[in-house]
Amino acid sequence: MISSCKPQVEITDDVISEKQPSFKIATPTATYLYQKEAGGFSSIYDANGTDWIQFHKTDSAGYPHSSASDYRGLPNLVYGSDDSGSGHPGFKKMTSEQISENRIRSTSMSGKWQWSWTFHENYAALNIEKIDPDQAYFFLYEGPIAGTFSPATHYWGTDIAGPMNKQPDFMEDSILYGKWQTVYFGNREYDKTFFLKQKEADTLQDMYAYLGNSPNGNQSPDGMVVFGFGREKVTMPLLTSKNSFIIGFYNHEIEDAKGHKTILRYIDRLTR
């Protein structure tokens, strides 16, 4: 008997995102656009259709205005060396292929980097399979929380504390640093919260800040959050061993300490 049930994960090839060939991955909780030659996501839509990355390729990338366009992406892994840009949308440093019904693998053209994404009903998992021993990396989320640059209405939390309304401004050098394994982001009165988790714990520095697209910093008309597992301020990557990460959406706003504990339990169950 042939099942008529719709698969929980559908990967479509030959999709174009910002003029680059991409995979479209549709799940019940998120839709991802993954650029093959970049090895990174140019868009991640929640179930409401809101894009939490909104990468755009322009002809004049620069600081800080590109925080509203070229700088955005996930996971933006490699910065430095000839492989710089691997994992960041807009670059052409990778080849990618679908290797199972819910899995994609990307390999750098140098052969020094390789990772795979496995997509599930309610999260996606990144496994770093090969690294350049001479080049550290980081794992970044750079995009507009809940689709808008609105630091005053955003909240965030970590495995240490949350939800918080702190609004560190990159332009004012008020970046927050910590040693976190889990982080989540949301916007008040919006019913989706985006989360990231580093599965193998470490003691390296992580960072969180907002980067506006003008010298006005957090008061800019557009911009992005800059979150990094294993990142110093001046784009310095710190991760030097293979690791695994998960990303996904939680279908609730986090309003208080009870909600904070609930989302952490939810994320932990995904990684058992």
N, C-alpha and C positions, 0 to 999 in steps of 0.2 A: 504494500500500500504506500502510495506517495503522499508525504505530508504536505499539507497546504499552509503550514505555519510559516510566517514571514521570519527570516533569520534576524537575530538580534543585532548583527553587525553586517553592513553591506559596504563593500569597497568598490568604487567605480573608478576605472582608469580613464585616461585621455580627457581629463578636465583641465581647463586653463585657469590659473589664478595669477593675476598680475603679470600676464604674458609668459608665465612659465608652466610647463606641463606638470600636472599635479594629480594626486589621488584625492578623491572625496570619500570620506569615511562617515557613514551615517549610523548612529546608534539611537536608542530611545531617549537618551539624556543629552546628547551632544552631536554636532556635525563638525567634522574637521576637514580643512583643506591643507594638504601636505605637499609642498613643492618637492618634486623628485630630485632636481639638481641642487637644491639647497639642503635637503634633509631636515626641514623645519616647517612649522605651521605658520601660514600666512593669515589664517582665520580659524577661530574656534567659536562656534555658535552654541548657545544653550538651547533648551527646548522651546524658549520663547522666540528664538530667531535673533537674539542679541549677540553681536560679535565682540568678544572680549580681547581681540588682538587688533584687527583692522590695519594690518600692514598695507602700505602703499609704496610702490617704487616710484621715485622721482628722479629728475635729471640734475638735481642740485642738493644732494644730501649734505647736511652740515649741522653743527651744534649751535643752539639747542632746537632749532626749528624742526629737525627731523624726528623729534620725539612724537610728532603727530603723524609720522609716515614711515620713513625708511628704518628707523631704529627699532621698530616694534617687531615682536616675534617670540617664538618659543620653540626649542629650548636654547637656541643661540649659544651652542656649547663651546666652540673653539675660537679663541681670540689670541692672535700672535702666531708666528711661524707662517710657512707657506700655505698652511691649511686654514688660515684665519677666514672666518665666515662659514665654515662647515657647521650646519645646524641652524643657520640664520636665513630666513626668507630673503629672496632677492639675489643671493649668491649662486654660483654655479660651480661648486666644489665636490659634488657628490653624484653618485648614481643610486637609484632606489628601485626595488622590485617587491612585488607582493609574493610572499613565500608560503602563505596558507590563507585560509578563508578569513582570518582576522589578524593577520600579521604582515608587517612591512619591514624590510631591512634596507638600511642605507650604508654605503661604503664610500669613503673618500677616494678621490682619484689618485691620491698618493699611496693609498693602501694602508695608511697608518691608523685610520679611524674606522670603526664600524659599530653600529648600534641597531637595535630593532624595537619597533613599537608593536605591542599587542593590545588590541582593542576589545573591550568588554562592554556589556550592557550599560554599566554605570561608571566606568573609569577607563583610562588608558595607561598602560605600563611601558616605561622605557627601560631597556636593559642595555647598558654600555658593554659591548662585547670585545672591543679592541681599542686601545689608546696608544698615543705616541708617548713613550716613556720620557721624552725630552720636552714635553709640552703639557702644562697643566690646563684644566678646563673649568668651566662653571656651568650651572644650570639656571637659566634666566627666564622669568616671565616679565615681558615688557609690553604693556598694552593698557587700554582704558578699562578700569574696573566697571563691570556692568554696562560697558559700551560708551561711557562718558567720562571726561576728565572733570571730576568734581570732588576734590580732596575733602572738602568740608562735610560732605554727606557720606563719605566712605567709612567703612570699618574694616578692621583686620584682626587676626589673632594668630597665635602660634601654639605649639605644644607647651609653652611656658605660661602664657597669659592671653586673655582676650574675653570678649571683643574689645578692641581699643579704637579710639578716634584720633590718635596721634597722626599728625600730618607733616612728617619730616620733608624739608624742601632741599632738593639737590643743589639748587642754585645758591642757597644760603648756607650750604655745608652743614646742615643739621641732620644728616643721615643717621639712621638708627642701625646699630649693629647688634648681633646676638649669635648664639649657637643653637640653632633651631633644627628640628627634624621635620616639622609639619608647619604649614602656613595656610591661612585661608583669607579670602577677600570678599567683600560684598558692599552693597549700597543700601542705605536705609530705605525701607518700604519697597524693597525688591525681593522677589521670592526665590532667588538663586544665589548660591555662594560657591565660588570657585576655590578649589583646594589643590595643594601640591604637597607631596611627601617624599623625602629622601629615605629610602628603606634601610640602608646601612648607616648607622650612626657614626658621626665623627665629631671632632672638637674644633673644626675649622670655622672661620668667621663667615657669617651670612649678613646680608644687608637689605635695607628697605628704605625707599625714598620716593618722592614724586619729582618728575622732571617735566616742567612746563615747556612749551614751544617758544617762549620769549624770555627776555631778561626779567620779566615780572614773576618768574617762578610759579608758585602755586596759584597765583592770580591770573595766569595766562589763559587764553581762550581754549587751548587744547594742550594735550600732552599725554603722559603715560605714567604708570607706576613702574618703578625699577625694583624688582626683587631678584636676589641672587643667592642660591645655595653655593657657598664657596667663592665669594667675591669680595675683594677689597674695593674701595671707592674708585680708584683710577683704573677701571677696567682690568684689574689684576685677577686672573683666575687662580684658584688655590687647590682644586681637586686633582689628585695625582694617582688615584686608583680606580678600578672599575666600580661602578655603583649602579643602583636601580632607583627609579623614581616612578611615582604615579601622579596623575592629574585627573580631575573630574569635577562634576557639579553636585552639590547637595541642595535639595529642593526646598530650602527654608532660609529665611533671614535669621541671622544670629543676633539676638537682642540682649542676652544677659548671660550670667555665669552658667545657668542650667543649659542653655543652648550651646555654649562653648563646650561643655563636657559631652553633650550629645554628639556634636559633629566630630569630636576627637575619637569617640568610641566608634562612630560610623567608619571613619577613615581607617582606624586600626583593624577593624574587621576585614577590610578589603585586602590587607597585606598579610594576613595570617596564612 
